[in-house]
Amino acid sequence: MKPFLLLATRSEDEAADDEYAGFLAAGGLFPEQLHRVRLEAAPMPPITLADYSGVIVGGSPFNASDPDETKSAVQHRVESELAGLLDNVVAEDFPFLGACYGIGLLTSYLDGVVDDTWSEVAGPIVVSLTAAGVADQLFGRVPPTFQAFVGHKEACTVLPTGAELLATGEDCPVQAFRIGRNVYATQFHPELTQAGILTRLRVYHDNGYFEPDAYDEVIAAIDASMVTEPATIMKAFVERFGTA
């Protein structure tokens, strides 16, 4: 199988390595089957899509909808490089999975609307599939409703033209969509487990993903959750698009 490519943007090593481990576990992949490029650390190297089975973009401290004047030079570079890659991904309908930051990135690239209207506190939510989601080659593998972990300051408010809404949530209407047949984006994290989100909360404790006085409540909700199905979607992505 050709490897998958994870394009990461977390500067904190603990969070970056935990994210990588999460995608490995959720996808049932070995390290040699998931190449990681940390874009926050250095410019994107030349990437030939034909060398990979698919591309994954995970979460990030970056927000695609931040005003340009507040974005760092690194964020401007990263978003420019990813936009260049998306030119080819979308044109070729190349297998792509963008999670959290990835959905904001893809929505912005395709001229949808991303803003802070539907932000969600870190923790578990209930995701509901649309009819299109039930019929989808990946999302059809999970129950019509399931729990997932989120934690985001921005979200897709207006779908890009041509996007198929696959999943929704009570406090964030766009939880997943598809472009073409093979380009996917999720607001929830398909790679996160209870242990994983607790690591994120520790690393990003002061980044505004929850109110400081609500920490105990956030932890209690995570401890009481039963999040299993998002990994099924990641595994389905690997099984559907893993190529020799």
C-alpha positions, 0 to 999 in steps of 0.5 A: 500500500502506498503511504498516507500523508499527514500534514501537521501544524502543531508546534507543541511536540506532545500534541503533535506526536499524540495526534500522529499516534491517534491517526495511526491507531484509528487508521490501523496504520504502521508508521511507514504507512503514514508519513508526517510533515510538520508544516509549522517547522519548515516549508512544505517539501515537494509533494507528488500526490501519486506517491500517496494513497491519500492526504490528511490534515489534522487540527491546529492552533491556527484558525483559518478565519482569523483576520490576516493581520493577526496571522503569523508569518508561519500561518500565512506560509502554511495556508499558502502552501496548503492552498497550493496543494488543494488546487491539485487535490480538488482538481483530481478528486484525490482522497483527502480528509481534513479534520477540525482545522482541515474543515476550516481550511477546505471551506475557506479554499472553496469560498464557503464561510468559516467564522466563530458562529458555531464554535464548540467547547472541548468535549464530546458531542452527538453527531447525526448523519444526514441521508447523504451521510448514511449512503456515503462510502465512509460514513455509512459504516457508522450508526446514524448518531454517535458521539465524537470529540470536538473543540474549536473556535471556528466552524463552517457556517455556509457550505462551499458550492457543491458540498454534500452535507454528511453530518450535523450536530445540535450546536454546530450544523456542519460536522462533515461534508464531502466534495466530489467523491473523495474529498472529505472534511470533518469538524469532529476529530476522527483520531481522538480518544479519551486519553487523546483529548485529555492530552490536548486539554493539558497542552492547550489549557490556556488557549481558550477552548473552554472557560477556566472555571469549567475545567472540572465540568469538561473533564467530567463530560469526557470521562462519561463519554463513549466515543468509538465510531469516529475511528471507524470513519478513519479506518474506512478512509484507509480501507477505501483509498489505500492503494498498492 
